[in-house]
Every structure is written in structure tokens, then in C-alpha cells.
């Protein structure tokens, strides 16, 4: 299967997830063309692919603008191809965060007019060592919403679950 994987990443975890997906799918015999949504894709023909995966992380309750713009620009072609949206957020890492994570996806769908065939809710990471004091405070009090104190970098991504989501998507 020839798969296009377009990602948007702010702090690097979604890029890591996209690269993991490409490696996993490649090892299963698929061809994966991985693209950063911030880069120009002038000659890209989405309809030439058998499937498309969009991966984006949630910041301030929305996915990357560049990923949304990609979905808007290509939504006509995306309607005719199997698609998977990998929505990366911290919400899904916490108890009862499923509903919040699904709201982020609903917001993406409303904004872009693109409805993915499948959705994978994937937990991201906190990279406190990259944040300044004010960002640390925002993460601790706004993002985590007093769900607990996390003193250092922490990756919440469940790689085995992500493999299962990918395998289910390509098996469809």
C-alpha cells in the first residue's frame, strides 16, 4: 500500500510519532511518504496514494494550523481515500480525557470540513526541560488542570496501542 503521512508537530512528539508510524508501516511492507505540513507541497497529488494519515498535536485546544490548511486544501481528494487522523493530546493520557480528546477532533472536523474515516487518539508528551518558567506554570495549572504534578519530561505515548491502531487501519 502506498501511504501519505502528513504531520504537524510543535514540540517534536508528533514528529516522533509520525516517524514511528512510517517505520512500522514500512516494516510491514507499505511505502510511506512522510511530509511536514509546514512545508510546501506544490507537486503533491493526494489521489495517487492508497491511503492518507494526518497526524497533529493539540495545543490550546486546536491542532496545528498548517495541518488544518492541508486538510482544507485537499479535502475533496481525501474524501475518496481511506484516511486516519492521529490526534495527539495530553487529554487522552488522563482518566476521563477521552471526551475532551474527541472534542479536539470535532473542532478539527468543523474547522476543516474534512471527516476522517478513522481516528486514533494518542497521548503526547510533556517536555518541561524545553519550557521557560511561564510555560511550565501554564502547563502545570492550565493544561494539567491540577491532574497531578509532573516534575520533569514525560512521554505518555502508548507505542503498542499505536501499532494496533495502524495495523487496524491498513487492514480495512
Secondary structure, 3 states (H helix, E strand, C coil): CEEEEEEECCCCHHHHHHHHHHHHHHHCCCEEEEEECCCCCCCCCHHHCCEEEEEEEEECCEECHHHHHHHHHHHHHHCCCEEEEEEEECHHHCCCCHHHHHHHHHHHHHHHCCCCCEEEEEECEECHHHCCHHHHHHHHHHHCCCCCCCCCCEECCCHHHHHHHHHHHHHC
